[in-house]
Amino acid sequence: MIKATSYFVRGVVSSIILLGNTILWFIPILFLGLLKLLLPVRPIRAALSNGLVWCAENWVRVNGLLLDTLLSIRWDIEGVNDLRREEWYLVASNHQTWVDIPVLQYVFSGRIPFLKFFIKQQLIWVPMMGFAWWALDMPFMRRYSRAQLEARPELKGRDLDTTRKACEKFRQQPTSVINFLEGTRFTPEKHAARGSEFDHLLPPRAGGIAFAISVLGEKFHSLLDVTIFYPGVKPSFWALLSGRVKRIVVHVHKLEIPPEMLEGNYMDDPEHRESFQQWINEIWQEKDKRLSDLHP
């Protein structure tokens, strides 16, 4: 009973600090974001974007201090020693829970440029965060079902066009673009429904990352293959904030992007698409083996 109370109190305190930190940094982000919306002049918008990223990076740093000081987490992190903030990175990670996002921010904070996430279009309506994501040039993705595409064929490829337009903005300064290739969080139900060939992963969707490479391929210095593992049961956000998460394992494998993957048309060239998917599947097979080794 005492331990449960301790977890609850810690969770409440952590939530208050996290919310306060978010509101604190949202104020300048809101101000700079509104200026960016009202002043569509490229040099001005570029300067405002730099200011917005600075605010977001400091928000992440304070969240990291929260994880270090208030929560007793044992971090097992590998593969981040030779990363640089002056380079462009394409980041691919498995996805199990919302906790993945603060974990990735913690691991890469100060090591690589600020992470830009591919975000579902519906999340633009999340209070505060939706506007912040827009102001920070996060790519919003609208996915269409097979039924929608059959009813309206003109929608085919529109989500990838969104990816292309968003990634064009990232040419101006070093950027880290992250993509959860599974497209959604892993659950046993989704694993069974998709008939996944992997033990601990959903099948990867290569379209978004293929288009990111087609737009920024010559800019990307490396692909960072990230594997996140939570010993025991995968945590909820509340479990993280209440101190129930005792250990987090993050493995980063830095890969060179094969030259042949930088060329070709993923959408219209079946041979290139097959080669690209095979390359991603090989990465996923190694990730699945790594997760199998980590599971008891």
N, C-alpha and C positions, 0 to 999 in steps of 0.2 A: 504493500500500500504506500509506504514511504517513497519507494523507488518510483512508482507510478506518478505520485504527486510531484516528485523532483523533475521527471520528464515533462510533465504538464507545465510546470512553472517555467522551465527552461524554454519550452516551445513558445509560450506566450511572450516571454522576454525577447527571444530571438525574432519572433514575428513583428513585435513592436519596433525593434531596432531596424529590421529589414524594411518595414513599411516607412519608417521615418527617413531612412537613407534614400529610398526610392522617391519620396515626395521632395526631399531636399534637392536632389539632382534633377527631378522632373521640372522644377521651376525654371532653371536656365535653359533646359532643353525645350520647354514650351515656348519660351521667349525667342530663342534662336530659330526654332522650327517655324514659328509664325513669320519671322523675318524672311526665312528661306522661301516660304510659301508666297509672300507678298512681293519679294524682290527677285524675280526670275532672271537675274543677270549673272552670267556664268562665273566671272571672277568673284563676285559677292557671294554667290551660292557656294563656291568652293571654299572660301574663307569660313563661311558659316558652318559648312560640313566639318571642317577641321575642329572648330569650336565644339560642335556637337559630339564628335568622337572623343575629344578631351574630357567632356563631362561624363560620357558613358564609361570611359576607362576608369575614371575616378570612382564612379558608382560601383564598378566591378571590384576595384581595390578595397573599398570599404567593406563590401560583402565578403571578400576574402579574409579580411581581418576578423570579421564575425566568425567565420568558420574556424579560424585558427585559435581565437581566444575564448570563445564561449562554448564551442563544441569540441569534444574530444575525439577527433577523427584521426585515424592512422592512415596516412597517404602512402601508397606504393606507386610511384610514378617513374616510368622509364622512357628514355628516348627523347628528352627535351633539351639536352645540353648544348646542341649545336644549332639551335634555331635563332633567327635574327628578325628584328622588327623592321628592317629595311627591305625585306623580300616579300614577294607575293606567294601565298600558299593556298592550295586547294585541300580542304580537310574533309575526310570521310569517316563517319563514326557509326557504330551500332547504336540503337535507340531502344531503351527499355522503359524510361520514366522521365517525368519532367525534371527530375533531379539531374539528369544528364547535362542540362544547360548550365546551371551554376557550377557543375563539376568541370566542364570544358572551359568555362570562363576562368575558373580558379587556376587550372593547370596551365593555360596559355597566357594569362595576364602578365604583361610586361615582356613576354618572350617573342610574340609574333604580333603583327598588326591586329587591331580590334576585329573580333569575329563578326562576319556578316552571315546571318542565317537565312535560309529559304523558309518562308513562313506561309502557312495556309491563309488564303484570302480572308476567311471568316474572322481571323484573329485581329484584323485591323480595328475591330470594334471593342477590343479589350480596353477598359478604362485606363488612361494614362499610357500604358505600354503600347497600345496600337498606334497612337500618334508618335510616340518616341521611335518605334520601329520604322515608321514611314520617314520621319525626319532623318534617321540614320541610314537611309537608302537600303533598308533590308528588302530583298526581292520577295514580293507577295505572289504566291503561286495559286492559281485556280485550277483544280483538277476536275476533269469531266469524266463521268462514268461512260461505260460502253453504250448504254442505252441513250444517253444524251448525244454522244457522237453519231450514233446511227440516226437519231432524229434530226440532228443539225450537223451535217458533215463539215460545214464551214468552220466549226469550232476546232477541228483537228489541227494540232500544232500551236494553238493560240497560247497555251500555258508555257510552251517552250519559247515562243516569241517574247513573252514577259521576261523569261530568264535572260534572253539575249539583251534586251533593252536595259535591264537592271545591271548586268555585268559590264556593259559599256561604260557605266559611270565609274567603275573600279579601275579604269586605266590611268586615272590621274594621280593616284598615290598608292603606295604599298597596301595591299588588302589581303585579308584571309577570308575566303569563301568556304563556308561549311555546308555540307549536305548530308542529311540522314538518308542514306540510299534505300533503306527499307520503306521509306515513305510514311511510316506510322510507327507507334510504339509496339514492341514485341509483346504478344500474349500467346499462351498456348492455343487459344481458340483461333487466332489469326494464323498461327503456325500450321494448324491442322487444315484450316479452310483454304490456304494457299498451296497446300501440298508441298511444303518446303523441303528441299533436299538437304538442308542444313539442320544440325541438331539444336543450335542455340540462336539461330538467326532467321529472319524472313528473307525471301529472295530479294536481291537488290534490284532497284529500278535505275537504269543507267542514263535515262534521257536527260535529266536535269544536269548531271555532272558532265555529260557529253557536250551539251551546249555551252556550259561554262568554259570548258576547254576550247571549244571551237571559237569562242569570242576572245578569251584571254590566254590561250595556250602558250604563246611565246612569252607571256609575262610570268606565268607560274614557274617558280623555281623547283617546286617539289609537290608531291601529294603526300599528305600526312594521314596515314592509315591509323585511326584511333580505335582502340578496343577498351571499353569500360566494363568493369566487372564488380558486382556488389556481393561479397560473400554472404551467404544466407539468402533471405528473401529480398527481392528488389524493393527499395524503399519508396515510400511516398514522400511528398514535400514536407509534410508534418513530421514524419519520422526523422528526416534530416534536421529540421529546426529544433526538435525536442531532444536531440542528442542520442537517438537510438542507433544511428548509423556509426559503427565503430571503425570500419575499415573500408577504403575504396581503392581499387586497383585500376590504374590507367597505363596502358602500354601504347606508345607512339612509335610507329614504324615509318621512317622517312623514305619515300620511294621517288625515284626519277620517273617522270612521265615519258613513256616510250615515244620517240619521234613520230612513229606512224600513227599514234593516237592524236597527235596535234593537227593532223590533216584529215581530209575526208568529210563527207556529209552524212552524219548519223541518221538523219531523217529519210534521205532519198537514196542512200547507197546501202543496199542490203549486205554486201560483203563487208563494208567498213563497220556497219552496225553489229554484225555477228562477231567480228574481231574485237570490237570494243567491249561487247557484253562478255566475251570469253575472258578478256583481261580483268574486268571487274569481278567475274565469278571466281577467278584464281585468287584474287585478293580476299574475297569472301570465304573461300575454302581455308585459307591460312588463318583468317580471323576465327572461323568456327573451330579449327583445331586448337588455337590458342585458348579459346573459351573452354573447350573440353578439358584441356590441361589444368585450367584454374578451378573447374568444378570438382568438388570432393568425390 
